[in-house]
Amino acid sequence: MQSITALLILLFLAYGVGYVVLSRTKKPMPPAIEEAAEEIHFIFLLPCLNEGAVIGRSLDRLLELPYKNKSVVVIDDASDDNTYDVVAGYFDRRVSLLRRELPDARRGKGEALNAAYRAITSSPEIVASDPSKVVLCIVDADGRLEKNALARVAPYFSDPKVAAVQIGVRMYNSAKSLLARMQDFEFLVFTEIFQRARHQIGSSGLGGNGQFNRLSGLADLGESPWSNCLTEDLDLGLKLIERGWVNAFCQETYVAQQGVTVFSKLIRQRTRWFQGHLQCWHHMPKLIKARLPVTATIDLLYNLMGPMTVLLLSLSIVTVMVANIFIAISMPMRYLHAVTSNYGLPLIIVYLFSFGFSPIYAYLYLKNTPGVGIMKAYFMPIYMCFIPTFGLYLVGRPFFESCFGKRVGLRPLDLLSS
């Protein structure tokens, strides 16, 4: 088991180093467009389920973005609160409301987006438009786009091969909760290292918030581009890549969302993501047959296997930790001599393997997060490294439930929440 653990850690380190190097490689970014060159028509899609408390402010923020050629479609998925009334009160031609009723409603985020897609593509205005100049943007009901978002994203669609663009994601409540801060740190590192590296490789992933899709690319997927997969965003990105489209990542802007502050809800969220990755495994043979660059194929397969790799690594780490504790208790002097031999080289190696990337992660978080102290930024990745048992439970529970044919017990309405 120790040799397997060492091999997995070495593979993780090698891949991590590669990501860091690629993420720091500068790739020319399209310049931000001028207001006079607003050729892209952005249509925001906001799936809503009982979001009456926040939907008004979200609409105001979207309408105030400094970009004229835009509109908003709110998808009310049979809300029980005043969501419908709030949106219906907007006397603005740029705001549309799609009201879904039971039993068709509350069948998942993918179905809600598909309903909006079909309504948009059947409207006379869109039928008469160039589908390559229309972009649908998925934003959470409480999502907060940066002011420069549309000006930064639009130039990426000047490349006719680009079907989708994903932007970074941050947590706007990170200062109020340690759990939200850890998610903000996680998403920032994912953005600054992994997504930037994947942009270089050609394997950028799509997320459920801040996702921009060209209408002509979605049309290539039929009348229902989004699936019922628990990670419909991941599934959509893979389908576009398999059909020869390119997904890009825009590192120059981001959307802020509310981080989960209750541990049980975080477990449920990550459980959903884990099962969604398992559901997307059917893409593996399709990706191999898609004749993509070798590096892109390997990276996409690696990321699909990511949750399973985390599970195996967590199992290995916990096993080694338990073994070391047992040895330290039963033979304390021999254990102390072993770990401090060669001037403490074993301890140094363990530290580098466990926390070697911490200074890099801390620097990136400090650079992109004003007001965060050096010590807090440095210890954030260490906090996350010290919870292998949390990672084991986080991904192990849905894995074993899936193996035994059990469901996690999610209701359809949960699929529209984060």
C-alpha positions as CSV (number, residue, x, y, z in Angstrom):
1,M,0.0,0.0,0.0
2,Q,2.9,2.4,0.8
3,S,4.3,1.9,-2.7
4,I,0.9,2.5,-4.3
5,T,0.5,5.7,-2.2
6,A,4.0,6.9,-3.2
7,L,3.2,6.2,-6.9
8,L,-0.1,8.1,-6.8
9,I,1.5,11.0,-5.0
10,L,4.4,11.2,-7.5
11,L,1.9,11.1,-10.4
12,F,-0.1,13.9,-8.7
13,L,3.0,15.9,-8.2
14,A,4.2,15.4,-11.8
15,Y,0.8,16.5,-13.2
16,G,0.6,19.4,-10.7
17,V,4.0,20.7,-11.8
18,G,3.0,20.4,-15.4
19,Y,-0.2,22.4,-14.7
20,V,1.8,25.1,-12.8
21,V,4.3,25.5,-15.7
22,L,1.6,25.7,-18.3
23,S,-0.6,28.1,-16.3
24,R,2.3,30.5,-16.1
25,T,2.9,30.3,-19.9
26,K,1.5,33.4,-21.5
27,K,-1.0,32.9,-24.3
28,P,-2.1,36.0,-26.2
29,M,-5.5,37.1,-25.0
30,P,-8.0,38.8,-27.3
31,P,-8.2,42.6,-26.6
32,A,-11.3,43.9,-24.9
33,I,-13.8,45.2,-27.4
34,E,-14.8,48.8,-27.7
35,E,-18.5,49.7,-27.2
36,A,-19.0,50.5,-30.9
37,A,-17.9,46.9,-31.8
38,E,-20.7,45.1,-29.9
39,E,-21.6,42.5,-32.5
40,I,-22.3,39.7,-30.1
41,H,-25.8,39.6,-28.6
42,F,-25.6,38.2,-25.1
43,I,-28.7,36.5,-23.7
44,F,-28.5,35.7,-20.0
45,L,-30.3,32.6,-18.8
46,L,-31.2,32.6,-15.0
47,P,-32.7,29.4,-13.8
48,C,-34.8,30.2,-10.7
49,L,-36.5,28.2,-8.0
50,N,-37.8,30.4,-5.2
51,E,-35.3,33.1,-5.7
52,G,-37.6,36.1,-5.1
53,A,-35.3,37.5,-2.4
54,V,-32.4,37.9,-4.8
55,I,-33.6,37.9,-8.4
56,G,-34.4,41.6,-8.4
57,R,-30.9,42.7,-7.5
58,S,-29.5,40.2,-9.9
59,L,-31.5,41.6,-12.8
60,D,-30.5,45.1,-11.9
61,R,-26.8,44.2,-11.9
62,L,-27.1,42.4,-15.3
63,L,-29.0,45.3,-16.9
64,E,-26.4,47.8,-15.6
65,L,-23.4,46.0,-17.3
66,P,-21.7,48.4,-19.7
67,Y,-22.7,46.5,-22.8
68,K,-25.8,47.5,-24.9
69,N,-26.5,44.4,-26.9
70,K,-27.8,42.1,-24.2
71,S,-31.1,40.7,-22.8
72,V,-32.1,38.5,-19.9
73,V,-34.4,35.4,-19.8
74,V,-35.5,34.3,-16.3
75,I,-36.6,30.7,-16.1
76,D,-39.0,30.4,-13.3
77,D,-39.2,26.7,-12.5
78,A,-42.6,26.7,-10.8
79,S,-41.4,28.7,-7.8
80,D,-43.6,28.8,-4.7
81,D,-42.5,32.3,-3.6
82,N,-42.8,35.7,-5.3
83,T,-40.1,35.1,-8.0
84,Y,-42.7,35.4,-10.8
85,D,-44.1,38.6,-9.4
86,V,-40.7,40.3,-9.0
87,V,-39.7,39.5,-12.6
88,A,-43.1,40.3,-14.1
89,G,-42.8,43.8,-12.5
90,Y,-39.8,44.6,-14.8
91,F,-41.2,46.8,-17.6
92,D,-38.0,46.5,-19.6
93,R,-38.0,45.0,-23.1
94,R,-34.6,43.4,-22.4
95,V,-36.2,41.2,-19.7
96,S,-38.2,38.1,-20.5
97,L,-39.9,35.6,-18.2
98,L,-40.3,31.9,-19.0
99,R,-42.8,30.4,-16.6
100,R,-42.6,26.6,-16.2
101,E,-45.5,24.7,-14.6
102,L,-45.7,21.3,-12.9
103,P,-45.5,18.5,-13.8
104,D,-43.0,19.6,-16.5
105,A,-41.1,21.9,-14.1
106,R,-38.6,21.0,-11.4
107,R,-36.9,18.2,-13.6
108,G,-33.4,19.6,-13.2
109,K,-31.3,22.5,-14.4
110,G,-30.7,20.9,-17.7
111,E,-34.4,20.6,-18.6
112,A,-34.9,24.2,-17.5
113,L,-32.1,25.5,-19.8
114,N,-33.4,23.3,-22.7
115,A,-36.8,24.8,-22.4
116,A,-35.3,28.3,-22.5
117,Y,-33.1,27.3,-25.5
118,R,-36.1,26.1,-27.5
119,A,-38.1,29.2,-26.7
120,I,-35.2,31.5,-27.7
121,T,-34.4,29.7,-31.0
122,S,-38.1,29.8,-32.0
123,S,-38.4,33.5,-31.5
124,P,-38.6,35.5,-34.8
125,E,-35.8,37.9,-33.7
126,I,-33.3,35.0,-33.1
127,V,-34.5,33.1,-36.2
128,A,-33.5,36.1,-38.3
129,S,-30.2,36.5,-36.5
130,D,-26.8,35.0,-37.2
131,P,-26.5,32.1,-34.7
132,S,-22.8,32.6,-34.5
133,K,-23.3,36.1,-33.2
134,V,-25.7,35.0,-30.4
135,V,-24.3,33.8,-27.1
136,L,-26.2,32.4,-24.2
137,C,-24.8,33.0,-20.7
138,I,-25.8,30.9,-17.8
139,V,-25.7,32.7,-14.5
140,D,-26.9,31.7,-11.0
141,A,-29.9,33.7,-9.7
142,D,-27.5,35.3,-7.1
143,G,-24.5,35.5,-9.5
144,R,-22.5,38.7,-9.6
145,L,-20.7,39.3,-12.9
146,E,-17.7,41.7,-13.0
147,K,-18.4,44.9,-14.9
148,N,-15.9,44.0,-17.6
149,A,-17.2,40.4,-18.1
150,L,-18.9,40.9,-21.5
151,A,-16.2,43.1,-23.0
152,R,-13.6,40.5,-22.0
153,V,-15.6,37.4,-23.1
154,A,-16.8,38.7,-26.5
155,P,-13.4,38.7,-28.3
156,Y,-13.0,35.0,-27.7
157,F,-15.9,34.4,-30.0
158,S,-14.1,36.0,-32.9
159,D,-12.5,32.6,-33.4
160,P,-15.2,30.6,-35.3
161,K,-14.1,27.4,-33.7
162,V,-14.9,28.5,-30.2
163,A,-18.3,27.3,-29.0
164,A,-18.1,28.1,-25.3
165,V,-16.1,30.3,-22.9
166,Q,-15.9,29.8,-19.2
167,I,-14.9,32.5,-16.8
168,G,-13.5,32.2,-13.2
169,V,-15.7,31.8,-10.1
170,R,-15.2,33.4,-6.7
171,M,-17.2,33.4,-3.4
172,Y,-18.5,36.8,-2.4
173,N,-19.2,35.6,1.2
174,S,-15.7,34.3,1.7
175,A,-15.0,36.8,4.5
176,K,-17.9,35.6,6.6
177,S,-17.2,31.9,6.8
178,L,-14.2,29.6,6.9
179,L,-16.0,27.1,4.7
180,A,-16.8,29.7,2.1
181,R,-13.2,31.0,2.3
182,M,-11.9,27.5,1.6
183,Q,-14.2,27.2,-1.4
184,D,-13.0,30.7,-2.6
185,F,-9.4,29.5,-2.3
186,E,-10.2,26.2,-4.1
187,F,-11.9,28.0,-7.0
188,L,-9.2,30.6,-7.3
189,V,-6.4,28.0,-7.4
190,F,-8.5,26.0,-9.9
191,T,-8.9,29.1,-12.0
192,E,-5.3,30.4,-11.9
193,I,-3.6,27.0,-12.4
194,F,-5.8,24.3,-13.7
195,Q,-8.2,26.2,-16.0
196,R,-5.4,28.4,-17.4
197,A,-3.3,25.3,-18.1
198,R,-6.2,23.5,-19.7
199,H,-6.8,26.5,-21.9
200,Q,-3.3,26.1,-23.2
201,I,-3.9,22.3,-23.7
202,G,-7.3,22.8,-25.4
203,S,-9.3,21.0,-22.7
204,S,-11.0,23.8,-20.8
205,G,-14.0,22.7,-18.7
206,L,-17.4,24.4,-18.4
207,G,-19.0,25.3,-15.0
208,G,-22.6,25.9,-14.0
209,N,-22.1,29.6,-13.4
210,G,-20.4,32.1,-15.8
211,Q,-20.8,29.7,-18.8
212,F,-21.0,31.4,-22.2
213,N,-22.3,29.3,-25.2
214,R,-22.4,30.2,-28.9
215,L,-25.9,29.5,-30.3
216,S,-24.5,27.8,-33.4
217,G,-22.5,25.5,-31.2
218,L,-25.5,24.5,-29.1
219,A,-27.5,24.0,-32.3
220,D,-25.0,21.3,-33.3
221,L,-26.3,19.3,-30.2
222,G,-30.0,19.2,-31.2
223,E,-33.1,20.6,-29.5
224,S,-31.8,19.7,-26.0
225,P,-28.2,20.6,-25.7
226,W,-28.2,20.1,-21.9
227,S,-28.7,16.7,-20.4
228,N,-30.2,15.4,-17.2
229,C,-26.7,14.6,-15.9
230,L,-26.1,15.8,-12.4
231,T,-23.1,17.8,-13.9
232,E,-24.9,19.0,-17.0
233,D,-22.2,21.7,-17.5
234,L,-19.4,19.1,-17.7
235,D,-21.5,16.9,-20.0
236,L,-22.2,19.9,-22.4
237,G,-18.5,20.8,-22.6
238,L,-17.5,17.3,-23.5
239,K,-20.2,17.0,-26.2
240,L,-19.0,20.2,-27.8
241,I,-15.4,19.0,-27.8
242,E,-16.3,15.7,-29.3
243,R,-18.0,17.5,-32.2
244,G,-14.9,19.5,-33.0
245,W,-15.7,22.7,-31.2
246,V,-13.3,24.5,-28.9
247,N,-14.0,25.5,-25.3
248,A,-12.0,28.5,-24.0
249,F,-11.2,29.9,-20.6
250,C,-11.2,33.7,-20.0
251,Q,-8.9,34.5,-17.1
252,E,-9.5,38.2,-17.1
253,T,-12.8,38.3,-15.3
254,Y,-15.0,36.2,-13.0
255,V,-18.5,35.7,-11.6
256,A,-19.0,35.7,-7.8
257,Q,-21.4,33.4,-6.2
258,Q,-22.5,32.5,-2.6
259,G,-20.2,29.8,-1.1
260,V,-21.9,27.0,0.9
261,T,-21.6,27.7,4.6
262,V,-23.2,24.5,6.0
263,F,-21.1,21.4,6.0
264,S,-24.0,19.0,5.2
265,K,-24.9,21.1,2.1
266,L,-21.3,21.0,1.0
267,I,-21.3,17.2,1.3
268,R,-24.5,17.0,-0.8
269,Q,-23.0,19.4,-3.4
270,R,-19.8,17.4,-3.8
271,T,-21.8,14.2,-3.8
272,R,-23.7,15.5,-6.7
273,W,-20.6,16.5,-8.5
274,F,-19.0,13.0,-7.9
275,Q,-22.0,11.2,-9.3
276,G,-22.1,13.6,-12.2
277,H,-18.5,12.7,-13.1
278,L,-19.4,9.0,-13.0
279,Q,-22.4,9.7,-15.3
280,C,-20.0,11.3,-17.8
281,W,-17.7,8.3,-18.0
282,H,-19.6,7.3,-21.2
283,H,-17.7,10.1,-22.9
284,M,-14.4,8.4,-22.5
285,P,-14.5,6.2,-25.6
286,K,-16.0,9.1,-27.6
287,L,-13.1,11.4,-26.6
288,I,-10.6,8.7,-27.6
289,K,-12.3,8.5,-31.0
290,A,-12.6,12.2,-31.5
291,R,-9.0,12.6,-32.8
292,L,-8.1,15.3,-30.4
293,P,-4.5,16.3,-29.7
294,V,-2.9,13.6,-27.5
295,T,-2.4,16.0,-24.6
296,A,-6.0,17.2,-24.7
297,T,-7.3,13.6,-24.7
298,I,-5.1,12.6,-21.8
299,D,-6.1,15.6,-19.8
300,L,-9.8,15.2,-20.4
301,L,-9.6,11.5,-19.4
302,Y,-7.6,12.4,-16.3
303,N,-10.1,15.0,-15.2
304,L,-13.0,12.6,-15.7
305,M,-11.2,10.1,-13.5
306,G,-10.3,12.8,-11.0
307,P,-12.9,12.0,-8.3
308,M,-12.0,8.3,-8.4
309,T,-8.3,9.2,-8.2
310,V,-9.0,11.4,-5.1
311,L,-10.9,8.4,-3.6
312,L,-8.0,6.0,-4.1
313,L,-5.4,8.6,-2.9
314,S,-7.5,9.3,0.2
315,L,-7.7,5.6,1.0
316,S,-4.0,5.2,0.5
317,I,-3.2,8.3,2.7
318,V,-5.5,7.2,5.5
319,T,-4.0,3.7,5.4
320,V,-0.4,5.0,5.6
321,M,-1.4,7.4,8.4
322,V,-2.9,4.6,10.4
323,A,0.1,2.4,9.9
324,N,2.5,5.2,10.9
325,I,0.5,5.9,14.1
326,F,0.5,2.2,15.0
327,I,4.2,2.0,14.5
328,A,4.9,5.2,16.4
329,I,2.9,3.9,19.4
330,S,4.3,0.4,19.4
331,M,7.9,1.3,18.7
332,P,8.3,5.0,19.5
333,M,12.1,5.2,19.6
334,R,12.7,3.3,16.4
335,Y,10.0,5.4,14.7
336,L,11.6,8.6,15.9
337,H,15.0,7.5,14.7
338,A,13.6,6.5,11.3
339,V,11.9,9.8,10.6
340,T,14.8,12.0,11.9
341,S,17.6,10.1,10.1
342,N,19.8,11.8,7.5
343,Y,19.2,15.2,9.2
344,G,15.4,14.8,9.0
345,L,15.3,14.0,5.3
346,P,12.2,11.7,5.6
347,L,10.3,14.5,7.3
348,I,11.4,17.0,4.6
349,I,10.3,14.7,1.9
350,V,6.9,14.2,3.5
351,Y,6.5,18.0,3.9
352,L,7.4,18.7,0.3
353,F,5.1,16.0,-1.0
354,S,2.2,17.2,1.2
355,F,2.6,21.0,1.2
356,G,5.1,21.7,-1.6
357,F,2.7,23.7,-3.7
358,S,1.4,25.7,-0.7
359,P,3.6,28.7,-1.2
360,I,2.5,28.9,-4.9
361,Y,-1.2,28.6,-4.0
362,A,-0.8,31.1,-1.2
363,Y,1.0,33.6,-3.5
364,L,-1.8,33.3,-6.1
365,Y,-4.5,33.8,-3.6
366,L,-2.8,36.8,-2.0
367,K,-2.3,38.3,-5.5
368,N,-5.9,38.0,-6.4
369,T,-7.6,38.6,-3.0
370,P,-7.0,42.1,-1.4
371,G,-7.2,42.2,2.4
372,V,-6.2,38.6,3.1
373,G,-3.1,38.3,5.4
374,I,0.0,36.3,4.4
375,M,-0.4,33.7,7.2
376,K,-4.1,33.1,6.4
377,A,-3.2,32.6,2.7
378,Y,-0.3,30.3,3.5
379,F,-2.2,28.1,5.9
380,M,-5.3,27.7,3.7
381,P,-3.8,25.0,1.5
382,I,-2.4,23.3,4.6
383,Y,-5.9,23.2,6.2
384,M,-7.1,21.5,3.1
385,C,-4.2,19.0,3.0
386,F,-5.0,18.0,6.6
387,I,-8.4,16.6,5.8
388,P,-7.8,13.4,3.9
389,T,-10.6,11.7,6.0
390,F,-12.9,14.5,4.9
391,G,-12.0,13.8,1.3
392,L,-12.5,10.1,1.8
393,Y,-16.0,10.6,3.2
394,L,-16.8,13.3,0.6
395,V,-16.2,11.1,-2.4
396,G,-16.4,7.6,-0.8
397,R,-20.0,7.8,0.3
398,P,-21.4,8.4,-3.2
399,F,-19.0,5.9,-4.7
400,F,-20.2,3.1,-2.5
401,E,-23.8,4.1,-2.8
402,S,-23.4,4.0,-6.6
403,C,-21.8,0.6,-6.4
404,F,-24.7,-0.8,-4.5
405,G,-27.3,0.8,-6.7
406,K,-28.5,3.4,-4.2
407,R,-29.2,7.0,-4.8
408,V,-28.1,9.9,-2.6
409,G,-31.7,10.9,-2.2
410,L,-31.7,14.2,-4.1
411,R,-35.0,15.7,-5.1
412,P,-35.3,17.2,-8.6
413,L,-35.5,20.8,-7.1
414,D,-32.1,20.3,-5.5
415,L,-30.6,20.2,-9.0
416,L,-31.3,23.9,-9.5
417,S,-29.6,24.8,-6.3
418,S,-25.9,25.1,-5.6
